[in-house]
Amino acid sequence: MNPTELPVLDAEGLKTLCEPPSVLAGCAHCQGLHCPGWESIPGGYDTRQLHPVGTLRKDPFEEPTLDEKLPPGTHTWSADAPIAIDYAPYNRSSVWVCGHCRKPFLRYTEYGGYYSDERVRAVAPGLVV
């Protein structure tokens, strides 16, 4: 599916993917993605097990803000950092679910000077703002 064809999700739509709460436990197919905070997708993990269901990028033609929303004591990679969908890096993320158990994940690609790094974070509904 083309990223511009994915439905744009808001905070409530993202939280809805976490229902019933049993989906948050995951399964053997997505167990390799232990990622309460943003992490690189592990080498060898078969990402074909994840299916795109939405995006947090409101307008695919406008450059989203690079501003972050981080409370004191947290940083972008913190497991307890809020999932602030209007702020970086969430506003550049797509939403995926495990094809077996429907556990939701956020994915985005971080681009550096000489590299790109595909990152993933499990959705924790209590952190979505």
C-alpha positions in Angstrom: 0.0 0.0 0.0 1.3 3.5 -0.9 2.0 5.6 2.2 -0.2 8.4 0.9 -3.1 5.9 0.8 -3.0 5.0 4.5 -5.6 6.5 6.7 -4.3 9.3 9.0 -4.8 8.3 12.6 -5.3 10.7 15.5 -4.6 9.9 19.2 -7.9 8.1 19.7 -7.5 6.1 16.6 -4.1 5.0 17.7 -5.4 4.0 21.1 -8.2 2.0 19.5 -5.6 -0.3 17.9 -4.6 -1.3 21.5 -8.0 -2.8 22.2 -8.5 -5.4 23.5 -5.6 -4.9 25.9 -4.5 -8.5 25.2 -3.1 -7.4 21.8 -0.4 -5.6 23.7 1.2 -8.8 24.9 2.2 -9.7 21.4 3.0 -13.2 20.1 5.9 -15.4 19.0 5.9 -13.6 15.6 6.5 -10.1 17.0 8.3 -11.1 20.2 11.6 -10.1 18.6 10.5 -6.5 18.6 10.9 -5.7 22.3 10.8 -1.9 21.8 9.1 0.1 24.6 11.1 3.1 23.3 12.4 3.7 19.8 14.8 1.1 18.7 16.4 -0.1 15.5 14.6 -3.0 13.8 16.8 -6.0 14.7 18.9 -7.4 11.9 17.2 -10.5 10.5 13.7 -9.6 11.8 11.3 -10.4 9.0 9.3 -7.1 8.7 6.9 -8.8 6.3 5.1 -10.0 9.5 4.0 -6.4 10.0 1.2 -4.8 8.1 0.6 -1.0 7.6 -2.7 0.2 8.9 -2.3 4.0 9.1 0.0 7.0 9.3 0.5 9.8 11.8 1.8 12.1 9.1 -1.1 14.5 8.5 0.0 15.9 5.1 2.4 13.9 3.0 3.4 17.0 1.0 4.3 19.3 3.9 7.5 18.9 6.0 6.4 18.1 9.5 8.0 19.9 12.5 11.2 18.6 14.0 10.1 19.9 17.4 9.8 17.2 20.1 7.5 17.1 23.1 9.5 15.6 26.0 9.0 16.1 29.7 12.0 16.7 31.9 14.1 13.6 32.4 13.1 11.9 29.1 14.7 11.9 25.7 13.6 10.8 22.3 14.6 7.1 22.9 13.1 6.9 26.4 10.6 4.1 27.0 8.5 6.5 29.1 8.6 9.4 26.6 5.1 10.4 25.5 3.9 9.3 22.1 3.1 12.9 21.0 1.6 12.3 17.6 2.0 16.0 16.5 5.7 16.1 17.3 8.9 14.5 15.9 9.5 11.7 15.3 5.9 10.5 15.6 4.6 13.0 13.0 6.7 11.1 10.5 5.6 7.7 11.5 3.5 5.0 10.0 1.4 2.6 12.1 1.8 -1.2 11.6 0.3 -4.2 13.3 1.6 -7.7 13.7 -0.2 -9.9 11.1 -0.8 -12.6 13.7 -1.8 -10.9 16.9 -2.5 -7.3 15.8 -0.1 -5.7 18.3 0.5 -2.1 17.1 3.9 -0.6 16.3 5.1 2.7 15.1 7.8 2.8 12.4 9.9 5.6 10.9 13.2 5.9 9.1 15.9 8.1 10.6 18.2 9.6 8.0 21.7 10.5 9.0 24.6 11.9 7.0 25.7 8.5 5.7 23.1 6.1 6.9 19.4 5.4 7.3 18.0 3.5 10.3 14.6 1.9 10.4 13.2 2.4 13.8 10.2 0.8 15.6 8.3 1.5 18.8 5.5 -0.5 20.4 2.4 1.5 21.0 1.7 2.0 24.8 -1.8 3.5 24.9 -1.1 5.2 28.3 1.7 7.3 26.6 -0.3 8.5 23.6 -1.0 12.2 23.7 
